[in-house]
Amino acid sequence: MTSVLTPRLRECLVHARDGLTAIQIGDAMGLSYRTVNQYLSDCYRRLGARNRTQAVSIAVRRGEIPIADEPKPPA
């Protein structure tokens, strides 16, 4: 299956999956609040989702983003 999300949109959606707010996502990605909201809206449109939760669910099901990040090995 071919990806409908760009790498940057996937990164934004991973942060959303992890429960970050738009402001926190912007801080993590070096983007403004408005740009994050535009990215999320683009994710919804591309995935056919109505909200953030549904977008994350569809993206995980399609293999666009992982269910969770890989655990880090012990130091």
N, C-alpha and C positions, 0 to 999 in steps of 0.2 A: 504494500500500500504506500502510495506517495504522500508525503507530508503536505498539509495545507497551511502549516504555520512556519514562519521564518524562525531561525535560531533565536532572534531577539524576542519574538512573541512567545516562544516556548519558555525562555528564561523568565519572562514576566509572569507567565501562567504558573511556573514552578513556585515562584514567590507567593502567588495567590494561593496555591495549594497548601503552602506552609503557614497560611493564616496572616500574612502581612497585609497591612492596610496600603492604600494607594500611595500615601505619603512615605511609608516605610519602603515600599517597592522602589519608589523614585530615588530615595536615599541610597538603596543598595545598587541600583542600576545607573545612577548619575543622571536621572531624568526628572523633569518637572511633574507635578501632580497631574496637570492637564494631559501631558504626553502619556503617562501611565494609564489614565482613563481612556485615552484614544486607543492605546495598545489593547487594553482589555475589551473595548468595544469591537475592535477588529477581530480579536479572538472569538468573541461571541458570534459575529457575523460569519466568519469562516467555518466555525464548527456547528453552526445552526443552534446555538444555545441562547437561552433567555437571561441567564445570570451567571455569576462567577462560579457558583457551586456546580451548576450543570456543565459549564465549559470545562472545568477541571475533570469532572466525571467522564465526559466524552473524550477529552484528550488522553486520559489514562486508558480508557477502553480501546482507543484507536492506536495506542502505543506512541503517541506524540510526546508524552512526558511519563516518567516513571511514577509508580505509586508513591515511593519515598526514595530519598537519597540513599545511596549505598552507605552502610555503616563504616565509620573510620576504624582502621585497625588500632589496637591498643599501642600506646607509645612505648 
